[in-house]
C-alpha cells in the first residue's frame, strides 16, 4: 500500500485478533513512532508494549482504578477485560521537558503524532488497531502504576493486532468545510 492510499483510507479497527505484530514488523512500528515530529530533539515520548501477561497486568491496573474511583460493580468486572480486546496494547506517554522554544502542548502533539505513525506502520504491514483514551488515561491510579510523572500525559492506548473483520470504509468528507483558503 502506498503512503497516500494509507493516509487517505485510514480507519480505526476495534475488532482485533492474534497475531500481534512482532519481530521486524514490531520494530518497524516502534521506529515509525520515533520519527514523529520532534522540535529540539527532546524525544518527548515513552511507550509501554503490553502483551500476554503484560495485558493482564494492565487489566489489573484498570480494575484497581475502577475500584479506587468507586465505579459500579459492572464497570469493575469489565475493567480487566478491556485489555483483552487486542493481542497487544502500546501505552503512549508524552514526557514533558521544560524548554523555552517547545511548549508542553507541542510535546504532547509530538507524542500523539507517534501514536498515529505506529498505527499507520501497523496498517502498512497488514495489521491494524485503534487508539483509545477514556477515563483510564486520566486516572491517578493508572498514572501512578505506570510511573507517569505529574507533568506528563498518557496520550493513549494503541490496541494492535490482526483485523478480525474487514473494516468499513469511511465516507469522503468535504474538505471545504474544514479548510479556509487565503490567497
ABEGO torsion letter per residue (X at the ends): XBAAAAAAABBBBABBBOBBBBEAAAAAAAAAAAABBBBGGAGABBBBBBBEAAAAAAAAAAAAAAAAAGBBAAAAAAAAAAAAABABBBBBBBBBBBBAABBAAAAAAAAAAAAAAAAAAAAAAGBBBBBBBEAAAABAAAAAAAGBBAABBBAEBBBBEBBABBBBBBBBBBAAAABBBBX
